[in-house]
Amino acid sequence: MKCLYCNYTESKVIDSRSADDRTIRRRRECIGCGRRFTTYETIEVTPVLVVKNNGTRESYNAEKIRNGVIKSCEKRPVPMSVIDDMVADISKQVYNSMESEITTKTIGEMVMERLKKVDEVAYVRYASVYRSFKDLSSFMSELKQMMKTDKEEKADKKA
């Protein structure tokens, strides 16, 4: 860190404080001239691109996931805090994957995996849009698969 006044390259940190979630405010003193100055350090987030079904790419936007989950949970007893935690968990997983690109299919599967544990009706609503059920038979096959999985989980808990 160069001093603003004398361009000396060494300074000592006198005070560090958190400015917000991603920024640290540091008060520094130049070893060369003794003058003080403030620096702000921010966490650099590597942008993640979402690859859509048609091949186009756009920046990852957690707000889109939140809106989709809210829509599927409409008129359901799912608290907003649970939705926020779900979106934060998905975002964390996306950024921790260290990949520069992720498909909408992968994101959709992450959402459905979490929604299934929270509210089955919200899960079916989300799945009906995400998997674009074209007719009643594809919708029913998804419900049958859910019921089969549910029975297996209950049988495992009894054992």
Backbone hydrogen bonds, N-H to C=O, Kabsch-Sander energy under -0.5 kcal/mol:
donor,donor_aa,acceptor,acceptor_aa,energy
3,C,8,Y,-2.3
7,N,3,C,-1.2
12,K,29,E,-2.6
14,I,12,K,-0.5
14,I,27,R,-3.2
15,D,27,R,-1.5
17,R,25,R,-2.8
19,A,17,R,-0.6
19,A,23,T,-2.2
20,D,23,T,-1.3
23,T,20,D,-0.7
24,I,41,E,-2.8
25,R,17,R,-3.6
26,R,24,I,-0.5
26,R,39,T,-3.1
27,R,15,D,-3.1
28,R,26,R,-0.6
28,R,37,F,-3.4
29,E,12,K,-2.4
30,C,35,R,-2.9
31,I,10,E,-1.9
32,G,10,E,-0.6
34,G,30,C,-1.1
37,F,28,R,-2.1
39,T,26,R,-2.8
41,E,24,I,-2.9
43,I,22,R,-1.8
45,V,43,I,-0.6
46,T,44,E,-0.6
49,L,100,S,-3.0
50,V,58,E,-3.7
51,V,49,L,-0.6
51,V,102,I,-2.8
52,K,50,V,-0.7
52,K,56,T,-3.0
55,G,52,K,-1.9
58,E,50,V,-1.7
60,Y,48,V,-2.6
64,K,61,N,-1.1
65,I,61,N,-0.9
66,R,62,A,-2.5
67,N,63,E,-2.6
68,G,64,K,-2.0
69,V,65,I,-2.5
70,I,66,R,-2.8
71,K,67,N,-2.2
72,S,68,G,-2.0
73,C,69,V,-1.7
74,E,71,K,-1.0
76,R,73,C,-1.9
78,V,76,R,-2.1
82,V,79,P,-0.7
83,I,79,P,-1.5
84,D,80,M,-2.9
85,D,81,S,-2.2
86,M,82,V,-2.3
87,V,83,I,-2.6
88,A,84,D,-2.5
89,D,85,D,-2.4
90,I,86,M,-2.3
91,S,87,V,-2.7
92,K,88,A,-2.4
93,Q,89,D,-2.2
94,V,90,I,-2.5
95,Y,91,S,-2.7
96,N,92,K,-2.5
97,S,93,Q,-0.8
97,S,94,V,-0.5
98,M,95,Y,-1.0
102,I,49,L,-2.4
104,T,51,V,-2.0
107,I,103,T,-1.9
108,G,104,T,-2.9
109,E,105,K,-2.1
110,M,106,T,-2.0
111,V,107,I,-2.3
112,M,108,G,-2.6
113,E,109,E,-2.4
114,R,110,M,-1.6
115,L,111,V,-2.8
116,K,112,M,-2.3
117,K,113,E,-0.7
118,V,114,R,-1.2
119,D,115,L,-3.0
123,Y,119,D,-2.1
124,V,120,E,-2.4
125,R,121,V,-2.4
126,Y,122,A,-2.6
127,A,123,Y,-3.1
128,S,124,V,-2.4
129,V,125,R,-1.3
130,Y,126,Y,-3.3
131,R,127,A,-3.1
132,S,129,V,-0.6
133,F,128,S,-1.3
139,F,135,D,-1.5
140,M,136,L,-2.7
141,S,137,S,-2.2
142,E,138,S,-1.4
143,L,139,F,-1.9
144,K,140,M,-2.8
145,Q,141,S,-2.1
146,M,142,E,-2.2
147,M,143,L,-2.6
148,K,144,K,-2.5
149,T,145,Q,-2.4
150,D,146,M,-2.5
151,K,147,M,-2.3
152,E,148,K,-2.1
153,E,149,T,-2.3
154,K,150,D,-2.1
155,A,151,K,-2.3
156,D,152,E,-2.1
157,K,153,E,-1.8
158,K,154,K,-1.5
159,A,155,A,-1.3
